[in-house]
Amino acid sequence: MDDIATLRRILGESRIIAMVGLSASWFRPSYFAAKYMLEHGYRVIPVNPGEREILGQKCYASLRDIPEKVDIVDCFRRTEDIMPVCEDAIAIGAKVLWQQIGVKNAAAAARAEAAGLEAVMDRCVKIEHARLFGGLNWVGVNTRLVSAKRPRWLAY
């Protein structure tokens, strides 16, 4: 599912995101996405067996170790590694299996949907939130001016 209304509803209703494969390295896309979602009021739960804490949030070795309900399982893993994550997402009662940009495991998406979860593939939660809820200004993109004219002060 990737229509605008569905994505807007998912991101509007969901508040707790378990990020599987979240990196502690500040320059990784997963770190930037997690930081953005935290800054926008979401609870982000890192899932990475190699870390104890990321962005001030306690890290868990697996989805099944998380002691609270999870709305979205956001997958920063390779396509071939998604099916076990899908099974864990089903087991913990998550609502959405979200595969990040470049991750397209159709079998896992079908398995998630058959178990009652919604499935999103090949999309980034940060980009979709920014696009649908106006968060592009968080990275300095929103100038509050839409124009095709070049500013006069540019030397061109």
N, CA, C and O of each residue as an XYZ file, in Angstrom:
624
protein
N       0.845     -1.180      0.000
C       0.000      0.000      0.000
C       0.883      1.233      0.000
O       1.729      1.404      0.878
N       0.689      2.057     -0.952
C       1.513      3.262     -0.958
C       0.785      4.480     -1.513
O       1.417      5.425     -1.985
N      -0.546      4.457     -1.458
C      -1.269      5.649     -1.887
C      -1.166      6.705     -0.786
O      -0.952      6.381      0.382
N      -1.319      7.944     -1.166
C      -1.112      9.060     -0.244
C      -2.023      8.977      0.974
O      -1.572      9.188      2.099
N      -3.287      8.674      0.764
C      -4.232      8.610      1.886
C      -3.821      7.550      2.903
O      -3.908      7.778      4.109
N      -3.374      6.398      2.421
C      -2.962      5.320      3.318
C      -1.701      5.705      4.082
O      -1.625      5.506      5.295
N      -0.715      6.254      3.384
C       0.523      6.659      4.053
C       0.250      7.746      5.094
O       0.803      7.711      6.193
N      -0.597      8.704      4.746
C      -0.937      9.783      5.680
C      -1.639      9.206      6.922
O      -1.346      9.612      8.046
N      -2.561      8.266      6.712
C      -3.262      7.654      7.841
C      -2.297      6.868      8.724
O      -2.334      6.992      9.948
N      -1.442      6.065      8.112
C      -0.485      5.267      8.883
C       0.407      6.168      9.734
O       0.559      5.937     10.933
N       0.990      7.183      9.123
C       1.898      8.064      9.859
C       1.155      8.964     10.846
O       1.728      9.395     11.846
N      -0.111      9.247     10.569
C      -0.898     10.064     11.484
C      -1.370      9.306     12.707
O      -1.454      9.877     13.795
N      -1.679      8.031     12.546
C      -2.203      7.217     13.643
C      -1.110      6.529     14.442
O      -1.298      6.247     15.626
N       0.009      6.257     13.830
C       1.081      5.496     14.474
C       2.013      6.433     15.231
O       2.368      7.499     14.728
N       2.411      6.037     16.441
C       3.306      6.880     17.232
C       4.581      6.145     17.644
O       5.571      6.787     17.994
N       4.572      4.813     17.607
C       5.723      4.039     18.071
C       6.303      3.254     16.902
O       5.631      2.424     16.292
N       7.574      3.541     16.606
C       8.257      2.919     15.466
C       9.460      2.131     15.966
O      10.345      2.689     16.614
N       9.495      0.844     15.671
C      10.681      0.030     15.938
C      11.509      0.031     14.660
O      11.046     -0.436     13.619
N      12.730      0.553     14.732
C      13.593      0.626     13.558
C      14.611     -0.508     13.607
O      15.579     -0.470     14.366
N      14.365     -1.510     12.780
C      15.230     -2.687     12.720
C      16.420     -2.369     11.824
O      16.253     -2.025     10.654
N      17.625     -2.488     12.383
C      18.833     -2.175     11.631
C      19.264     -0.724     11.795
O      20.100     -0.240     11.032
N      18.706     -0.022     12.779
C      19.090      1.368     13.026
C      20.558      1.432     13.400
O      21.016      0.708     14.285
N      21.289      2.292     12.728
C      22.726      2.435     12.946
C      23.011      3.532     13.956
O      22.277      4.516     14.040
N      24.080      3.358     14.723
C      24.525      4.382     15.677
C      25.429      5.407     14.995
O      25.840      6.379     15.629
N      25.740      5.210     13.733
C      26.599      6.136     12.994
C      25.769      7.292     12.466
O      24.794      7.083     11.744
N      26.151      8.506     12.822
C      25.364      9.694     12.492
C      25.181      9.913     10.999
O      24.224     10.571     10.588
N      26.069      9.381     10.185
C      26.008      9.625      8.743
C      25.183      8.592      7.988
O      25.051      8.689      6.768
N      24.631      7.616      8.677
C      23.818      6.590      8.012
C      22.372      7.077      7.848
O      21.860      7.783      8.716
N      21.714      6.711      6.754
C      20.330      7.140      6.532
C      19.380      6.743      7.666
O      18.472      7.503      8.005
N      19.581      5.576      8.244
C      18.692      5.136      9.324
C      18.795      6.067     10.530
O      17.787      6.362     11.172
N      19.991      6.527     10.837
C      20.201      7.435     11.972
C      19.471      8.753     11.720
O      18.800      9.281     12.606
N      19.609      9.272     10.512
C      18.967     10.537     10.166
C      17.444     10.406     10.215
O      16.756     11.303     10.702
N      16.920      9.287      9.709
C      15.472      9.056      9.739
C      14.977      8.961     11.184
O      13.940      9.531     11.525
N      15.710      8.249     12.023
C      15.313      8.110     13.430
C      15.337      9.455     14.136
O      14.414      9.784     14.882
N      16.377     10.225     13.908
C      16.482     11.543     14.537
C      15.316     12.432     14.111
O      14.714     13.116     14.938
N      15.008     12.417     12.840
C      13.893     13.209     12.319
C      12.578     12.801     12.988
O      11.821     13.657     13.446
N      12.307     11.491     13.044
C      11.041     11.021     13.605
C      10.956     11.340     15.104
O       9.881     11.679     15.599
N      12.068     11.237     15.824
C      12.087     11.627     17.236
C      11.752     13.105     17.389
O      10.976     13.486     18.265
N      12.342     13.935     16.532
C      12.109     15.383     16.588
C      10.658     15.743     16.251
O      10.192     16.836     16.571
N       9.960     14.822     15.611
C       8.569     15.081     15.231
C       7.578     14.315     16.098
O       6.451     14.057     15.676
N       7.990     13.955     17.295
C       7.078     13.420     18.292
C       6.822     11.929     18.280
O       5.930     11.453     18.981
N       7.578     11.187     17.506
C       7.403      9.735     17.476
C       8.312      9.092     18.515
O       9.366      9.631     18.853
N       7.901      7.957     19.007
C       8.751      7.143     19.877
C       9.476      6.194     18.940
O       8.846      5.423     18.216
N      10.802      6.253     18.954
C      11.618      5.391     18.099
C      12.330      4.373     18.992
O      13.011      4.737     19.951
N      12.162      3.111     18.665
C      12.804      2.033     19.407
C      13.845      1.385     18.506
O      13.486      0.713     17.538
N      15.136      1.574     18.806
C      16.182      0.959     17.993
C      16.230     -0.561     18.182
O      16.129     -1.056     19.305
N      16.384     -1.285     17.088
C      16.578     -2.731     17.139
C      17.883     -3.026     16.414
O      17.949     -3.018     15.184
N      18.923     -3.286     17.209
C      20.256     -3.552     16.684
C      21.027     -4.304     17.762
O      21.361     -3.722     18.794
N      21.315     -5.583     17.544
C      21.977     -6.375     18.582
C      23.388     -5.896     18.927
O      23.929     -6.289     19.961
N      23.985     -5.069     18.096
C      25.344     -4.599     18.344
C      25.439     -3.318     19.148
O      26.540     -2.833     19.413
N      24.305     -2.763     19.540
C      24.312     -1.478     20.255
C      23.499     -1.573     21.542
O      22.598     -2.404     21.659
N      23.826     -0.711     22.510
C      23.068     -0.646     23.766
C      22.089      0.529     23.760
O      21.017      0.472     24.362
N      22.495      1.608     23.055
C      21.678      2.810     23.011
C      21.987      3.576     21.728
O      23.140      3.664     21.306
N      20.942      4.127     21.115
C      21.104      4.972     19.929
C      20.185      6.172     20.099
O      19.001      6.018     20.397
N      20.734      7.366     19.908
C      19.981      8.618     20.034
C      19.274      8.718     21.392
O      18.167      9.249     21.487
N      19.920      8.205     22.429
C      19.353      8.273     23.773
C      18.245      7.272     24.033
O      17.622      7.307     25.094
N      17.983      6.375     23.083
C      16.924      5.373     23.219
C      17.554      4.003     23.460
O      18.524      3.634     22.797
N      17.001      3.254     24.409
C      17.495      1.908     24.685
C      17.350      1.046     23.438
O      16.313      1.061     22.775
N      18.388      0.305     23.135
C      18.411     -0.545     21.953
C      18.064     -1.983     22.339
O      18.461     -2.459     23.403
N      17.335     -2.658     21.487
C      16.966     -4.050     21.722
C      17.598     -4.937     20.664
O      17.818     -4.514     19.529
N      17.888     -6.183     21.053
C      18.534     -7.124     20.144
C      17.573     -7.622     19.066
O      17.994     -7.911     17.946
N      16.290     -7.723     19.396
C      15.297     -8.177     18.420
C      13.945     -7.553     18.728
O      13.734     -7.005     19.810
N      13.039     -7.638     17.774
C      11.694     -7.110     17.968
C      10.994     -7.789     19.142
O      10.244     -7.149     19.879
N      11.238     -9.075     19.312
C      10.555     -9.839     20.363
C      10.995     -9.435     21.769
O      10.332     -9.786     22.744
N      12.105     -8.700     21.886
C      12.591     -8.238     23.190
C      11.947     -6.930     23.637
O      12.105     -6.529     24.790
N      11.236     -6.268     22.754
C      10.636     -4.965     23.080
C       9.446     -5.182     24.011
O       8.534     -5.939     23.677
N       9.442     -4.523     25.185
C       8.391     -4.765     26.178
C       7.109     -3.961     25.980
O       6.208     -4.042     26.815
N       7.000     -3.191     24.905
C       5.802     -2.384     24.680
C       5.245     -2.630     23.284
O       5.899     -3.241     22.437
N       4.033     -2.148     23.059
C       3.400     -2.292     21.749
C       4.123     -1.446     20.713
O       4.617     -0.361     21.021
N       4.183     -1.941     19.497
C       4.834     -1.246     18.384
C       3.802     -1.057     17.280
O       3.063     -1.981     16.940
N       3.760      0.150     16.725
C       2.834      0.414     15.621
C       3.470      0.045     14.278
O       2.890     -0.708     13.496
N       4.662      0.581     14.021
C       5.350      0.371     12.740
C       6.678     -0.339     12.980
O       7.450      0.050     13.857
N       6.936     -1.369     12.204
C       8.258     -1.992     12.173
C       8.913     -1.496     10.892
O       8.539     -1.893      9.788
N       9.898     -0.621     11.063
C      10.589      0.018      9.945
C      11.878     -0.747      9.682
O      12.742     -0.831     10.555
N      12.012     -1.303      8.489
C      13.107     -2.236      8.178
C      14.248     -1.584      7.402
O      14.102     -1.254      6.225
N      15.364     -1.405      8.061
C      16.605     -0.962      7.413
C      17.508     -2.184      7.256
O      18.620     -2.219      7.782
N      17.022     -3.170      6.536
C      17.762     -4.407      6.295
C      17.695     -4.722      4.810
O      16.887     -4.149      4.079
N      18.548     -5.635      4.372
C      18.520     -6.039      2.966
C      17.229     -6.801      2.668
O      16.631     -7.412      3.553
N      16.824     -6.748      1.421
C      15.580     -7.389      0.998
C      15.521     -8.852      1.424
O      14.483     -9.316      1.894
N      16.607     -9.572      1.268
C      16.601    -11.000      1.601
C      16.523    -11.268      3.105
O      16.289    -12.407      3.509
N      16.713    -10.242      3.943
C      16.653    -10.408      5.397
C      15.304    -10.010      5.994
O      15.152    -10.004      7.215
N      14.337     -9.683      5.164
C      13.070     -9.136      5.663
C      12.101    -10.189      6.198
O      11.370     -9.907      7.148
N      12.071    -11.375      5.628
C      11.068    -12.363      6.064
C      11.145    -12.676      7.564
O      10.100    -12.708      8.213
N      12.324    -12.908      8.145
C      12.349    -13.135      9.607
C      11.867    -11.913     10.400
O      11.245    -12.060     11.452
N      12.154    -10.720      9.897
C      11.670     -9.501     10.544
C      10.148     -9.450     10.460
O       9.478     -9.062     11.416
N       9.616     -9.841      9.322
C       8.164     -9.901      9.127
C       7.525    -10.855     10.136
O       6.513    -10.522     10.751
N       8.107    -12.023     10.304
C       7.570    -13.005     11.256
C       7.588    -12.446     12.673
O       6.646    -12.659     13.436
N       8.662    -11.726     13.033
C       8.738    -11.106     14.354
C       7.695     -9.992     14.497
O       7.087     -9.840     15.557
N       7.495     -9.221     13.438
C       6.501     -8.145     13.472
C       5.104     -8.719     13.699
O       4.314     -8.155     14.457
N       4.806     -9.823     13.052
C       3.524    -10.494     13.249
C       3.409    -10.984     14.684
O       2.372    -10.815     15.326
N       4.492    -11.596     15.190
C       4.483    -12.169     16.541
C       4.256    -11.124     17.629
O       3.617    -11.420     18.638
N       4.768     -9.911     17.443
C       4.617     -8.883     18.480
C       3.343     -8.056     18.308
O       3.058     -7.187     19.132
N       2.584     -8.314     17.258
C       1.328     -7.608     17.055
C       1.476     -6.208     16.492
O       0.657     -5.333     16.774
N       2.518     -5.992     15.696
C       2.691     -4.688     15.048
C       1.555     -4.452     14.062
O       0.880     -5.389     13.636
N       1.356     -3.195     13.710
C       0.283     -2.848     12.772
C       0.775     -2.722     11.334
O       0.022     -2.956     10.388
N       2.063     -2.343     11.175
C       2.589     -2.057      9.839
C       3.996     -2.630      9.699
O       4.826     -2.492     10.597
N       4.254     -3.274      8.564
C       5.603     -3.672      8.176
C       6.037     -2.684      7.102
O       5.470     -2.663      6.010
N       7.037     -1.868      7.407
C       7.473     -0.794      6.500
C       8.877     -1.116      6.023
O       9.809     -1.185      6.825
N       9.033     -1.313      4.712
C      10.342     -1.590      4.123
C      10.887     -0.296      3.516
O      10.215      0.360      2.719
N      12.088      0.052      3.898
C      12.690      1.306      3.489
C      12.997      1.357      1.991
O      12.835      0.364      1.281
N      13.435      2.507      1.527
C      13.781      2.696      0.116
C      14.796      1.640     -0.308
O      15.799      1.417      0.370
N      14.519      0.996     -1.438
C      15.403     -0.037     -1.954
C      15.109     -1.425     -1.421
O      15.691     -2.405     -1.885
N      14.207     -1.520     -0.446
C      13.859     -2.817      0.142
C      12.480     -3.206     -0.377
O      11.483     -2.537     -0.107
N      12.448     -4.319     -1.138
C      11.209     -4.730     -1.797
C      11.012     -6.240     -1.705
O      11.187     -6.955     -2.691
N      10.653     -6.716     -0.532
C      10.390     -8.141     -0.368
C       8.882     -8.350     -0.450
O       8.170     -8.232      0.547
N       8.408     -8.663     -1.654
C       6.971     -8.819     -1.905
C       6.395    -10.000     -1.133
O       5.247     -9.944     -0.692
N       7.167    -11.059     -0.963
C       6.677    -12.223     -0.216
C       6.446    -11.856      1.246
O       5.455    -12.280      1.841
N       7.337    -11.083      1.823
C       7.170    -10.641      3.214
C       5.974     -9.700      3.336
O       5.221     -9.771      4.307
N       5.803     -8.827      2.360
C       4.658     -7.910      2.375
C       3.353     -8.701      2.303
O       2.402     -8.401      3.026
N       3.306     -9.702      1.441
C       2.103    -10.532      1.316
C       1.849    -11.310      2.604
O       0.705    -11.447      3.036
N       2.911    -11.815      3.210
C       2.788    -12.556      4.480
C       2.260    -11.637      5.577
O       1.394    -12.033      6.356
N       2.780    -10.410      5.639
C       2.329     -9.443      6.635
C       0.854     -9.116      6.436
O       0.084     -9.093      7.396
N       0.463     -8.863      5.198
C      -0.936     -8.532      4.906
C      -1.863     -9.695      5.216
O      -2.973     -9.489      5.707
N      -1.421    -10.911      4.936
C      -2.235    -12.090      5.246
C      -2.448    -12.237      6.758
O      -3.448    -12.801      7.202
N      -1.488    -11.718      7.542
C      -1.591    -11.790      9.005
C      -2.305    -10.571      9.592
O      -2.441    -10.456     10.810
N      -2.764     -9.656      8.718
C      -3.521     -8.508      9.200
C      -2.737     -7.215      9.348
O      -3.286     -6.208      9.797
N      -1.466     -7.226      8.980
C      -0.671     -6.002      9.025
C      -0.808     -5.257      7.710
O      -1.160     -5.851      6.690
N      -0.536     -3.977      7.728
C      -0.403     -3.237      6.484
C       1.056     -3.331      6.079
O       1.932     -3.487      6.930
N       1.319     -3.239      4.790
C       2.692     -3.363      4.298
C       3.013     -2.216      3.360
O       2.245     -1.892      2.454
N       4.171     -1.607      3.599
C       4.677     -0.539      2.745
C       6.052     -0.968      2.282
O       6.865     -1.431      3.082
N       6.320     -0.816      0.989
C       7.624     -1.197      0.446
C       8.272     -0.023     -0.267
O       7.598      0.832     -0.841
N       9.598     -0.004     -0.217
C      10.402      0.924     -1.012
C      10.076      2.393     -0.721
O      10.031      3.217     -1.634
N       9.851      2.711      0.552
C       9.558      4.088      0.956
C      10.262      4.385      2.273
O      10.506      3.484      3.075
N      10.585      5.653      2.489
C      11.255      6.092      3.714
C      10.247      6.817      4.611
O       9.536      7.709      4.148
N      10.185      6.438      5.891
C       9.243      7.089      6.799
C       9.538      8.574      6.934
O       8.614      9.382      7.021
N      10.807      8.940      6.954
C      11.189     10.348      7.092
C      10.758     11.156      5.868
O      10.169     12.229      6.001
N      11.051     10.643      4.697
C      10.691     11.345      3.462
C       9.175     11.451      3.333
O       8.655     12.506      2.972
N       8.469     10.366      3.626
C       7.009     10.392      3.515
C       6.399     11.335      4.541
O       5.459     12.062      4.221
N       6.908     11.337      5.756
C       6.391     12.258      6.766
C       6.633     13.702      6.332
O       5.736     14.540      6.421
N       7.838     13.986      5.866
C       8.161     15.343      5.420
C       7.280     15.762      4.247
O       6.818     16.902      4.184
N       7.053     14.852      3.336
C       6.239     15.146      2.156
C       4.776     15.363      2.519
O       4.130     16.269      1.991
N       4.256     14.544      3.409
C       2.829     14.574      3.714
C       2.437     15.504      4.860
O       1.288     15.935      4.951
N       3.393     15.809      5.732
C       3.084     16.636      6.901
C       3.908     17.917      6.949
O       3.924     18.601      7.972
N       4.592     18.248      5.859
C       5.288     19.524      5.780
C       6.559     19.621      6.578
O       6.892     20.701      7.066
N       7.278     18.538      6.728
C       8.496     18.564      7.521
C       9.756     18.859      6.740
O      10.852     18.740      7.288
N       9.640     19.241      5.471
C      10.841     19.511      4.687
C      11.633     20.689      5.248
O      12.846     20.763      5.050
N      10.965     21.615      5.948
C      11.678     22.752      6.515
C      12.664     22.323      7.584
O      13.584     23.077      7.898
N      12.502     21.130      8.158
C      13.392     20.642      9.200
C      14.817     20.506      8.688
O      15.761     20.615      9.471
N      14.994     20.275      7.415
C      16.323     20.158      6.834
C      16.669     21.401      6.033
O      17.582     21.369      5.208
N      15.965     22.479      6.259
C      16.305     23.742      5.625
C      15.818     23.895      4.206
O      16.350     24.730      3.474
N      14.837     23.135      3.785
C      14.363     23.212      2.412
C      13.273     24.272      2.259
O      13.144     24.879      1.195
N      12.500     24.496      3.300
C      11.363     25.406      3.203
C      11.815     26.862      3.316
O      12.157     27.321      4.406
N      11.818     27.570      2.230
C      12.202     28.978      2.220
C      10.989     29.887      2.280
O      11.126     31.109      2.342
N       9.787     29.291      2.262
C       8.518     30.017      2.246
C       8.356     30.848      0.977
O       7.531     31.761      0.935
N       9.132     30.539     -0.052
C       9.066     31.255     -1.313
C       9.114     30.244     -2.444
O      10.051     29.450     -2.535
N       8.123     30.272     -3.291
C       8.108     29.396     -4.446
C       8.266     30.284     -5.677
O       7.414     31.123     -5.969
N       9.364     30.084     -6.389
C       9.620     30.928     -7.544
C      10.561     30.224     -8.495
O      11.426     29.451     -8.081
N      10.381     30.501     -9.778
C      11.285     29.967    -10.787
C      12.374     30.990    -11.119
O      13.282     30.700    -11.898
N      12.285     32.166    -10.539
C      13.263     33.214    -10.808
C      14.483     33.048     -9.916
O      14.362     32.718     -8.735
N      15.644     33.276    -10.484
C      16.866     33.242     -9.688
C      16.991     34.543     -8.897
O      16.635     35.615     -9.387
N      17.501     34.437     -7.667
C      17.696     35.671     -6.907
C      18.725     36.555     -7.573
O      19.673     36.062     -8.184
N      18.546     37.846     -7.462
C      19.468     38.798     -8.109
C      20.850     38.776     -7.483
O      21.828     39.129     -8.142
N      20.950     38.374     -6.240
C      22.233     38.414     -5.559
C      23.168     37.266     -5.955
O      24.336     37.280     -5.566
N      22.695     36.286     -6.707
C      23.579     35.204     -7.158
C      24.470     35.698     -8.309
O      24.012     36.388     -9.219
N      25.716     35.335     -8.242
C      26.645     35.710     -9.329
C      26.585     34.611    -10.391
O      27.181     33.547    -10.222
N      25.877     34.866    -11.467
C      25.756     33.889    -12.565
C      25.878     34.547    -13.897
O      25.800     33.877    -14.926
